């Protein structure tokens, strides 16, 4: 009994020591884990603020592009309306020349009367005036006429005379001016377009405002900011956006959050926030009232600030400091529950262990007492598997019960024999059942063979259908490796079936397209939906490129798990050619010119080379259309395009901007000698043209030449320099002129 008590004390003492050590370790870990959780909360808020700033920057860039596109579209609409009226006057003038009108006055009266046949949105904005600035057809609105005569352009000069001078000097163009509305409101930016009609000495023009575009874009920006604020999770805090003038751009979603604050207190807080945005930490702490306890002003808030220089905006995310410690508080509660459950389990385990240890001792004590009273042991009250005490009890009882054990064994042998007989009967029954099951399985196997044959025929029909379609069918695994495709795909790419099988999609795409393909696959995987209409650029085995329109759908196994992607691709290379080439001459169009120029300047900047831009205009080309008709003019443009190709290298980019205007990018690797190229072009284009039996020998080119990076380093300015040089070449008759700053006029007008 002494040994049992000693064992129990040692066991309990060691258990208490282990429990104390566990409690100390947990208490030491809680503060460290709390600090880690708080740091994670702060990092999450900083990351959320960075994402918000990136979203605002992206939004600003998108709106800026939208603003430029909308202004360009509005200008083009107004110009088209004026050109339509100009075309009407030109047709009437030609009819007068052919004798359809008795006098010029009758022709002009007929043209003015025909203006009423136009039904568009810009009729009220149009006007017609003579070279002296006298209205022939004034604007329909007297107010529009009044502000047109009184408003000034960007340099303070009268706007209407400026439009007249611009049309006289440059044939057509735009003039920007500001109109002051009545009532002392902010002036409105207006734009006027004017075009010269030489035969009758008329100026046709129109005016329009861009304020509605600015208003729509401003409203769109506000809606996007509110949506960004409303989608912000509540645990990320309150979002505030203001500018350096402390004007609120985006107030918090709950204006009352943080308690009311007077204007002077608000200005002080905003100044602190602006100062904190330029510190390394970009964070401040301040005290505000809590909306659930407005009478208590001891709640501390933490705010993170970021400055967006492009907009001069300050973006703030603020949270109550106590909210940062909530994960740590929850962790401490979980630790308390864990300690309580651990202690409870330990008490239960100790109780069970002591019961197991003390039970055989009690049995042995009872057996010893019975032996002292009766001299024999009649009952088996010891526990066999309870250590040394159980072994002693078993030995004592075994010596008195050995004979009984032999009789029990004989009875057990008899029961085992009967059990074996019953088991043999069950084996025979089981063998009969297995025989029946085998026959059933053979029958099922035969049925499965027929089903497999039907499936194989269905698969052959499916493959035959895929091999005979013109589109390209593909299947890839989750890594983007091709696992199945039809013959059309590998024949189009120029590979054999064995070469293409297992090839990753990045191996037959350029880096830009492979990045787009990766995001397309990821989008389909994340959403679980099919997508189509994506444009990919593929690279064939011989290095040539083609454009395809692709659809993407998921491949799932029998457990509905995504195992890959499949889709159909359609060749759209011909459509891409039409997008980037002029339909009349086959040369690059305006869109292709700007993309090739951007690419050429990037390479020139990387290799530190000089690149030359030609701006070419055909002199007297309008006379061809007037004397021989537009069909002959189109044939002349085709011949000009062919001669340009013969005069230049294949690496040079020749583009037609429109009408008789062409641009050329000398894509030289070393010294390009632009003067020699210009001489070749002038010599070739000045040769007579024989079109439909007509000999046209009065067409000559005027070429303006600008150089990167000597004259300009951006695309717009480089083209503008070449344009200025081209007009100088027209004026001097020098055929080609290099740009120089001395060619710049004293004042410029837009257009």
VEXKEKOL-49964 format. One record per residue (C-alpha): x, y, z; residue in one letter. Coordinates in steps of 0.5 Angstrom, whole numbers, padded with zeros to 4 digits, always signed. Example, Ala and Ser with C-alpha at 12.3 -4.5 7.8 and 13.67 -1.06 7.14 Angstrom:
BEGIN
+0025-0009+0016A/+0027-0002+0014S/
! end
This chain:
BEGIN
+0000+0000+0000X/+0006+0005+0001X/+0009+0004-0006X/+0002+0005-0009X/+0001+0012-0005X/+0008+0014-0006X/+0007+0012-0014X/+0000+0016-0013X/+0004+0022-0010X/+0010+0022-0015X/+0005+0022-0021X/+0000+0028-0018X/+0007+0032-0017X/+0009+0031-0024X/+0003+0033-0027X/+0002+0039-0023X/+0009+0041-0025X/+0007+0040-0032X/+0001+0044-0032X/+0004+0050-0029X/+0010+0050-0034X/+0004+0050-0040X/+0000+0055-0036X/+0007+0060-0036X/+0009+0058-0043X/+0002+0060-0046X/+0002+0067-0041X/+0008+0068-0045X/+0006+0067-0052X/-0001+0071-0051X/+0003+0078-0051X/+0007+0076-0057X/+0002+0073-0061X/-0003+0079-0059X/+0003+0084-0062X/+0003+0080-0068X/-0004+0080-0069X/-0004+0087-0069X/+0001+0088-0074X/-0003+0084-0079X/-0009+0088-0078X/-0005+0094-0079X/-0001+0091-0085X/-0008+0089-0088X/-0011+0096-0087X/-0005+0099-0090X/-0005+0094-0096X/-0013+0096-0097X/-0011+0103-0097X/-0005+0102-0102X/-0011+0098-0107X/-0015+0104-0106X/-0010+0109-0108X/-0008+0105-0114X/-0016+0104-0116X/-0017+0112-0116X/-0010+0113-0120X/-0013+0108-0125X/-0020+0111-0125X/-0016+0118-0126X/-0013+0115-0132X/-0019+0112-0135X/-0023+0118-0135X/-0017+0122-0138X/-0017+0117-0144X/-0025+0118-0144X/-0025+0125-0144X/-0020+0126-0150X/-0024+0121-0154X/-0030+0124-0153X/-0027+0131-0154X/-0024+0128-0161X/-0031+0125-0163X/-0035+0132-0161X/-0030+0135-0166X/-0030+0130-0171X/-0038+0131-0171X/-0038+0138-0172X/-0033+0138-0177X/-0037+0133-0181X/-0043+0137-0181X/-0039+0143-0183X/-0036+0139-0189X/-0043+0136-0191X/-0045+0144-0192X/-0039+0145-0196X/-0040+0139-0200X/-0047+0142-0202X/-0044+0149-0204X/-0039+0145-0208X/-0044+0141-0212X/-0048+0148-0213X/-0042+0151-0215X/-0040+0146-0220X/-0048+0146-0223X/-0047+0153-0224X/-0040+0152-0228X/-0044+0147-0232X/-0050+0152-0233X/-0055+0150-0229X/-0056+0157-0226X/-0057+0163-0230X/-0052+0167-0225X/-0048+0166-0219X/-0053+0170-0214X/-0058+0165-0216X/-0053+0159-0215X/-0052+0162-0208X/-0059+0163-0206X/-0061+0156-0208X/-0055+0153-0204X/-0057+0157-0198X/-0064+0155-0199X/-0062+0148-0199X/-0059+0148-0192X/-0066+0148-0189X/-0066+0140-0192X/-0061+0138-0187X/-0064+0135-0180X/-0058+0134-0175X/-0057+0136-0168X/-0052+0141-0170X/-0056+0146-0175X/-0057+0151-0169X/-0050+0152-0168X/-0048+0153-0175X/-0046+0160-0179X/-0044+0162-0186X/-0040+0169-0187X/-0036+0172-0192X/-0029+0174-0192X/-0030+0181-0188X/-0034+0177-0182X/-0041+0179-0184X/-0046+0174-0183X/-0050+0171-0189X/-0053+0165-0185X/-0052+0167-0177X/-0053+0162-0172X/-0061+0161-0170X/-0060+0163-0163X/-0059+0171-0162X/-0056+0169-0155X/-0051+0164-0159X/-0049+0170-0164X/-0048+0175-0159X/-0043+0171-0155X/-0040+0169-0161X/-0038+0176-0163X/-0036+0178-0156X/-0032+0172-0153X/-0025+0172-0154X/-0020+0166-0155X/-0015+0163-0151X/-0010+0170-0152X/-0016+0175-0151X/-0017+0176-0158X/-0024+0177-0161X/-0026+0169-0163X/-0030+0170-0169X/-0025+0174-0173X/-0020+0169-0170X/-0024+0164-0174X/-0025+0168-0180X/-0017+0169-0180X/-0016+0161-0179X/-0020+0159-0185X/-0017+0164-0189X/-0010+0162-0187X/-0010+0155-0186X/-0017+0153-0190X/-0020+0150-0184X/-0019+0149-0176X/-0021+0150-0169X/-0021+0156-0164X/-0022+0155-0157X/-0025+0161-0153X/-0029+0163-0147X/-0036+0165-0146X/-0038+0169-0140X/-0045+0167-0138X/-0050+0172-0135X/-0050+0172-0127X/-0043+0172-0126X/-0042+0164-0126X/-0036+0161-0128X/-0034+0162-0136X/-0036+0156-0141X/-0030+0153-0145X/-0033+0154-0152X/-0030+0151-0159X/-0031+0154-0166X/-0029+0150-0172X/-0029+0154-0179X/-0027+0152-0186X/-0026+0156-0192X/-0030+0156-0199X/-0026+0159-0204X/-0031+0160-0210X/-0036+0164-0206X/-0031+0167-0201X/-0035+0164-0196X/-0033+0162-0189X/-0037+0156-0186X/-0037+0155-0179X/-0040+0152-0172X/-0039+0153-0165X/-0040+0148-0159X/-0039+0147-0152X/-0035+0141-0148X/-0038+0143-0141X/-0043+0137-0142X/-0037+0132-0143X/-0034+0135-0137X/-0040+0134-0133X/-0042+0127-0135X/-0034+0125-0133X/-0035+0129-0126X/-0041+0125-0125X/-0038+0118-0127X/-0032+0120-0122X/-0036+0121-0116X/-0040+0115-0117X/-0034+0111-0118X/-0031+0114-0112X/-0038+0112-0108X/-0038+0105-0110X/-0031+0104-0108X/-0033+0107-0101X/-0039+0103-0101X/-0035+0096-0103X/-0030+0097-0097X/-0031+0092-0092X/-0033+0095-0085X/-0027+0092-0081X/-0022+0096-0086X/-0025+0103-0083X/-0028+0109-0085X/-0025+0112-0092X/-0024+0120-0093X/-0022+0123-0099X/-0020+0131-0100X/-0016+0135-0103X/-0010+0140-0101X/-0015+0146-0101X/-0019+0142-0095X/-0025+0141-0100X/-0028+0134-0099X/-0028+0130-0105X/-0031+0123-0102X/-0034+0124-0095X/-0034+0118-0090X/-0040+0113-0091X/-0043+0115-0085X/-0042+0122-0084X/-0043+0122-0076X/-0038+0117-0075X/-0032+0120-0071X/-0037+0125-0067X/-0039+0132-0069X/-0033+0137-0070X/-0033+0145-0071X/-0030+0147-0078X/-0024+0150-0074X/-0023+0143-0071X/-0024+0140-0078X/-0019+0144-0081X/-0014+0143-0076X/-0015+0135-0077X/-0014+0135-0084X/-0008+0139-0084X/-0005+0134-0079X/-0007+0129-0084X/-0004+0132-0090X/+0003+0133-0086X/+0003+0126-0084X/+0002+0124-0091X/+0009+0126-0092X/+0012+0123-0086X/+0015+0116-0087X/+0010+0113-0082X/+0004+0116-0086X/+0000+0115-0080X/-0003+0119-0074X/-0007+0118-0068X/-0012+0123-0065X/-0018+0122-0060X/-0026+0123-0063X/-0032+0121-0060X/-0035+0114-0062X/-0042+0114-0065X/-0045+0109-0060X/-0042+0113-0054X/-0042+0121-0056X/-0041+0123-0049X/-0035+0120-0048X/-0029+0123-0052X/-0023+0118-0050X/-0024+0114-0056X/-0017+0114-0060X/-0017+0113-0067X/-0011+0111-0072X/-0011+0114-0079X/-0007+0112-0085X/-0006+0117-0090X/-0003+0117-0097X/-0002+0123-0102X/-0004+0122-0110X/+0001+0127-0113X/-0003+0127-0120X/-0010+0129-0117X/-0007+0133-0111X/-0012+0128-0107X/-0011+0125-0100X/-0014+0119-0098X/-0015+0117-0091X/-0017+0110-0088X/-0019+0111-0080X/-0021+0106-0075X/-0022+0106-0068X/-0015+0103-0064X/-0019+0099-0060X/-0022+0095-0066X/-0014+0093-0068X/-0014+0089-0061X/-0020+0085-0062X/-0017+0079-0065X/-0012+0079-0059X/-0018+0080-0054X/-0021+0074-0058X/-0015+0070-0058X/-0014+0071-0050X/-0021+0068-0049X/-0020+0062-0053X/-0013+0061-0049X/-0018+0062-0042X/-0023+0056-0045X/-0017+0052-0047X/-0014+0052-0040X/-0020+0051-0037X/-0022+0045-0041X/-0014+0042-0040X/-0015+0042-0033X/-0022+0039-0033X/-0019+0033-0037X/-0013+0033-0033X/-0017+0032-0027X/-0022+0026-0030X/-0015+0023-0033X/-0012+0023-0026X/-0019+0020-0023X/-0019+0014-0028X/-0011+0013-0027X/-0012+0012-0019X/-0018+0008-0020X/-0014+0003-0024X/-0008+0003-0020X/-0012+0002-0013X/-0017-0003-0016X/-0012-0009-0016X/-0010-0007-0009X/-0017-0007-0006X/-0018-0014-0009X/-0012-0017-0007X/-0013-0014+0000X/-0020-0018+0000X/-0017-0024-0002X/-0012-0024+0004X/-0018-0023+0009X/-0022-0029+0006X/-0016-0033+0007X/-0014-0031+0014X/-0022-0033+0016X/-0023-0039+0012X/-0016-0042+0010X/-0018-0042+0002X/-0020-0038-0004X/-0027-0039-0007X/-0027-0033-0011X/-0023-0030-0017X/-0023-0023-0015X/-0016-0020-0017X/-0015-0017-0024X/-0010-0020-0028X/-0007-0014-0032X/-0006-0010-0026X/+0002-0010-0025X/+0006-0013-0020X/+0000-0014-0015X/-0004-0017-0020X/+0001-0022-0022X/+0002-0024-0014X/-0006-0025-0014X/-0006-0029-0020X/+0000-0034-0018X/-0004-0035-0011X/-0011-0036-0014X/-0007-0041-0020X/-0004-0046-0015X/-0011-0047-0012X/-0015-0047-0018X/-0011-0051-0023X/-0015-0057-0023X/-0021-0053-0025X/-0017-0050-0030X/-0016-0056-0034X/-0024-0058-0033X/-0025-0051-0036X/-0020-0053-0042X/-0024-0059-0044X/-0031-0056-0044X/-0027-0051-0048X/-0025-0056-0053X/-0032-0059-0054X/-0035-0052-0055X/-0029-0051-0061X/-0031-0057-0064X/-0038-0055-0065X/-0036-0048-0067X/-0032-0051-0073X/-0038-0056-0075X/-0042-0050-0075X/-0037-0046-0079X/-0036-0051-0084X/-0043-0051-0086X/-0043-0043-0087X/-0037-0044-0091X/-0041-0049-0096X/-0047-0044-0096X/-0042-0038-0098X/-0039-0042-0103X/-0045-0043-0107X/-0047-0036-0106X/-0040-0034-0109X/-0041-0039-0115X/-0048-0035-0117X/-0044-0028-0116X/-0039-0031-0121X/-0044-0032-0126X/-0048-0026-0125X/-0041-0022-0126X/-0040-0026-0132X/-0046-0023-0135X/-0045-0016-0133X/-0038-0016-0136X/-0041-0018-0143X/-0046-0012-0142X/-0040-0008-0140X/-0036-0010-0147X/-0042-0008-0151X/-0043-0001-0147X/-0035+0000-0148X/-0036-0002-0156X/-0042+0004-0156X/-0038+0009-0153X/-0032+0008-0157X/-0036+0009-0164X/-0039+0015-0161X/-0032+0018-0159X/-0030+0016-0166X/-0036+0020-0169X/-0034+0026-0164X/-0027+0026-0167X/-0029+0025-0174X/-0033+0031-0173X/-0028+0035-0170X/-0023+0034-0175X/-0027+0036-0181X/-0029+0043-0178X/-0025+0049-0180X/-0025+0052-0173X/-0019+0050-0169X/-0021+0046-0163X/-0016+0045-0157X/-0016+0042-0150X/-0011+0044-0145X/-0009+0042-0138X/-0009+0046-0132X/-0002+0048-0133X/-0003+0050-0140X/+0000+0044-0144X/-0004+0042-0150X/-0007+0035-0149X/-0012+0035-0155X/-0013+0039-0161X/-0016+0037-0168X/-0012+0037-0175X/-0013+0044-0177X/-0010+0047-0171X/-0003+0044-0172X/-0003+0045-0179X/-0005+0052-0178X/+0001+0053-0173X/+0006+0049-0178X/+0008+0044-0173X/+0007+0036-0173X/+0002+0033-0168X/+0007+0030-0164X/+0011+0037-0164X/+0005+0040-0161X/+0002+0035-0157X/+0004+0037-0149X/+0007+0044-0152X/+0005+0050-0147X/+0001+0055-0149X/+0007+0060-0148X/+0011+0057-0153X/+0007+0059-0159X/+0005+0066-0156X/+0009+0072-0156X/+0010+0075-0148X/+0004+0080-0149X/-0001+0075-0151X/+0001+0069-0147X/+0000+0074-0141X/-0007+0075-0143X/-0008+0068-0144X/-0006+0066-0137X/-0011+0072-0134X/-0017+0069-0139X/-0016+0062-0136X/-0015+0064-0129X/-0022+0068-0130X/-0025+0062-0133X/-0022+0058-0127X/-0024+0063-0121X/-0031+0064-0124X/-0033+0057-0127X/-0036+0060-0133X/-0034+0060-0140X/-0032+0066-0144X/-0031+0068-0151X/-0029+0073-0156X/-0022+0074-0154X/-0017+0076-0159X/-0010+0072-0159X/-0004+0073-0163X/-0001+0066-0164X/+0006+0065-0167X/+0007+0060-0172X/+0013+0055-0173X/+0016+0059-0178X/+0016+0066-0174X/+0010+0069-0178X/+0004+0071-0174X/-0004+0070-0174X/-0010+0073-0170X/-0015+0068-0167X/-0022+0070-0164X/-0022+0065-0158X/-0027+0062-0153X/-0025+0058-0146X/-0029+0053-0142X/-0028+0049-0136X/-0026+0041-0137X/-0029+0037-0131X/-0028+0030-0129X/-0033+0025-0126X/-0033+0029-0119X/-0034+0035-0122X/-0027+0038-0121X/-0024+0042-0126X/-0018+0039-0130X/-0017+0043-0135X/-0020+0048-0141X/-0022+0047-0148X/-0025+0052-0153X/-0025+0054-0161X/-0021+0059-0164X/-0023+0062-0171X/-0018+0066-0175X/-0019+0073-0176X/-0012+0075-0179X/-0016+0078-0185X/-0020+0083-0180X/-0014+0085-0177X/-0011+0087-0184X/-0017+0091-0185X/-0016+0095-0179X/-0009+0097-0180X/-0009+0098-0187X/-0012+0103-0192X/-0017+0100-0196X/-0016+0104-0202X/-0008+0104-0203X/-0006+0098-0198X/-0002+0102-0194X/-0002+0103-0187X/-0008+0107-0184X/-0008+0113-0179X/-0008+0108-0173X/-0003+0103-0175X/+0002+0109-0176X/+0001+0112-0169X/+0003+0104-0167X/+0009+0103-0171X/+0011+0110-0169X/+0010+0109-0162X/+0014+0102-0163X/+0020+0105-0167X/+0021+0111-0162X/+0021+0106-0157X/+0027+0102-0160X/+0030+0109-0162X/+0030+0111-0155X/+0033+0104-0153X/+0039+0104-0158X/+0040+0111-0158X/+0039+0112-0165X/+0036+0118-0169X/+0029+0117-0173X/+0026+0121-0179X/+0019+0123-0180X/+0016+0125-0187X/+0010+0129-0187X/+0008+0129-0195X/+0002+0133-0198X/+0001+0132-0206X/+0001+0139-0209X/-0005+0141-0214X/-0009+0134-0212X/-0015+0138-0211X/-0015+0140-0219X/-0015+0132-0221X/-0021+0131-0217X/-0024+0137-0220X/-0022+0136-0227X/-0022+0129-0228X/-0027+0126-0222X/-0026+0122-0216X/-0025+0116-0219X/-0018+0118-0223X/-0016+0122-0216X/-0017+0115-0213X/-0012+0112-0219X/-0007+0117-0218X/-0007+0116-0210X/-0006+0108-0212X/+0000+0110-0217X/+0003+0115-0211X/+0003+0109-0206X/+0006+0104-0211X/+0012+0109-0213X/+0013+0111-0205X/+0014+0103-0204X/+0019+0103-0210X/+0023+0109-0207X/+0023+0107-0200X/+0026+0100-0197X/+0022+0095-0194X/+0023+0096-0187X/+0021+0104-0188X/+0013+0105-0186X/+0009+0108-0191X/+0002+0111-0188X/-0004+0114-0191X/-0007+0119-0186X/-0013+0121-0191X/-0014+0125-0197X/-0007+0126-0200X/-0003+0126-0194X/+0002+0121-0193X/+0007+0120-0187X/+0013+0116-0188X/+0018+0113-0182X/+0025+0112-0184X/+0026+0105-0180X/+0034+0106-0181X/+0039+0102-0177X/+0045+0107-0178X/+0045+0114-0182X/+0038+0114-0186X/+0040+0120-0190X/+0033+0123-0190X/+0035+0128-0196X/+0037+0123-0201X/+0030+0119-0199X/+0026+0125-0200X/+0030+0127-0207X/+0028+0120-0209X/+0021+0121-0207X/+0020+0128-0210X/+0023+0125-0217X/+0019+0119-0217X/+0012+0123-0215X/+0014+0129-0220X/+0014+0124-0226X/+0007+0125-0230X/+0001+0120-0229X/-0003+0117-0234X/-0009+0115-0232X/-0015+0112-0236X/-0012+0116-0242X/-0011+0123-0238X/-0004+0125-0238X/-0003+0129-0231X/+0003+0132-0230X/+0002+0138-0225X/+0002+0134-0219X/+0009+0135-0214X/+0010+0133-0207X/+0011+0137-0201X/+0015+0134-0195X/+0016+0136-0188X/+0022+0132-0184X/+0023+0132-0177X/+0028+0128-0173X/+0027+0124-0166X/+0030+0126-0161X/+0033+0132-0164X/+0026+0136-0166X/+0022+0133-0161X/+0021+0127-0156X/+0014+0125-0156X/+0009+0123-0162X/+0005+0129-0162X/+0010+0134-0162X/+0014+0130-0167X/+0008+0130-0172X/+0007+0137-0171X/+0014+0139-0173X/+0014+0135-0179X/+0007+0138-0181X/+0010+0145-0180X/+0016+0144-0184X/+0011+0141-0190X/+0007+0147-0190X/+0014+0151-0190X/+0016+0147-0196X/+0009+0149-0200X/+0010+0156-0198X/+0017+0156-0201X/+0017+0151-0207X/+0023+0148-0204X/+0019+0141-0204X/+0022+0138-0198X/+0024+0142-0191X/+0027+0140-0185X/+0024+0143-0179X/+0027+0148-0175X/+0025+0152-0169X/+0025+0159-0173X/+0019+0156-0177X/+0015+0156-0171X/+0010+0162-0172X/+0009+0167-0167X/+0002+0165-0165X/-0002+0158-0166X/-0009+0156-0167X/-0011+0149-0165X/-0012+0145-0171X/
! end
